[in-house]
Amino acid sequence: MIKYMDWNGKVMINKELRASFLLLLTAAIWGFAFVAQRVGMQYIGAFTFNGIRFALGSLSLVPIIRYFEKKNKDKEKEVNRGNPKLIFKYGFIAGGVLFIAATLQQVGMIYTTAGKAGFITSLYIVLVPILSILIRQRSTSNIWVGAIVAAIGLYFLSINEDLTIEFGDLLQLIGAFFWATHIIVIGFFVSKVDAIKLSSMQFATCSILSFVVAFIFEDIQIANIGYALIPLLYGGLMSVGIAYTLQVVAQRHAKASHAAIALSMEAVFAAIGGMVLLGERMAFRGYFGSALMLAGMLISQADNFKKRNRKTVEADQHNLLTK
């Protein structure tokens, strides 16, 4: 019985740490996507860009969905999680929230830099634990301390000494509320339906809504889409198809507030991408802010590391006694 409890505990902690790694990888992909989004909008409109990239993301998951359907077709649990009505319902809701958040981000980037957009968007690290209280999800003291430290880092990264906020920054700030809502919504829905099918449905919803607006307000030119092909492929296949799917899969083993801290590192990767690929530069305060954000993420994960160390010690003691 003791061996079973130790093994079960280690498995749970390993799942949590693996989820944190996947979320950090997601943040890296999203961070560099800010660069692709800015480059892509040199040729096509914001809604056209989002419509195409989310369509690519949705379609890229079809082969994966088919593969797992064949692999798990005899498992009752998978059938229940694959309920078409629930997937359509939850996917439509999540896709609607995603459409608003992605629109505010994409339009806002017309008026601000890739790095700054990433920084302001990451304010959801503070908003998620606050909004989570409304659904009675408790957050530990380490989560709150980590969020505060990361928020201070975001201040040094995104707010100038004169405390001014431009129009693009304001759109990113409003969008942060919807990104926080999206994280919470995904964390709730992914426990009820298949994660990959949910991803595909929400991407399709966001794509359709974006195309509707694009056909009304934007001039869509095939030639211009060709010029933006590489940013679109990165934004669709990497940022949407892969990264968003990593998010929903990882959130099955991570609290929404934990996910927010890890995903907030996209701001640091956005700054790196903007600096290396677009020639954007940061002052010392920017690098200081990046360090604070990293510290905030590590602080938020302190409970997991403590649990792992305690379980490891208990397991080692048990192994010595049974030799």
Number of C-alpha atoms within 10 A of each C-alpha: 6 10 12 9 12 19 15 13 18 19 13 16 20 16 16 22 19 15 25 24 14 21 30 23 19 26 27 23 22 27 29 27 26 30 26 23 24 21 18 22 22 13 18 21 22 26 26 23 27 27 26 22 28 28 24 24 29 26 18 18 22 13 10 12 16 11 12 12 15 9 10 12 12 10 10 10 11 15 15 13 17 19 14 15 9 17 24 16 15 23 25 19 20 25 26 19 22 23 25 19 23 23 20 22 27 25 18 24 26 18 15 18 21 29 29 26 28 31 32 26 28 30 27 28 33 24 19 26 25 17 17 18 11 9 10 8 13 14 17 11 12 17 26 19 15 26 30 17 23 29 24 16 24 28 19 20 28 22 16 11 8 6 8 8 13 10 13 20 24 17 24 30 23 18 26 25 20 23 27 27 22 23 24 23 16 23 23 16 21 22 15 16 21 23 24 23 25 29 30 27 23 27 33 22 25 29 27 18 18 24 19 13 14 19 12 8 12 14 11 15 12 9 11 15 20 12 15 19 17 14 22 27 18 22 30 27 22 22 26 28 26 19 24 23 22 21 26 24 22 25 26 19 21 21 20 25 30 25 26 29 32 26 26 34 28 28 31 28 23 27 30 22 22 25 16 12 12 16 9 15 13 14 9 11 15 20 16 14 23 24 15 22 29 19 16 28 28 17 21 26 19 14 14 15 16 12 14 19 13 14 19 16 12 14 18 11 11 14 11 8 7 6 5
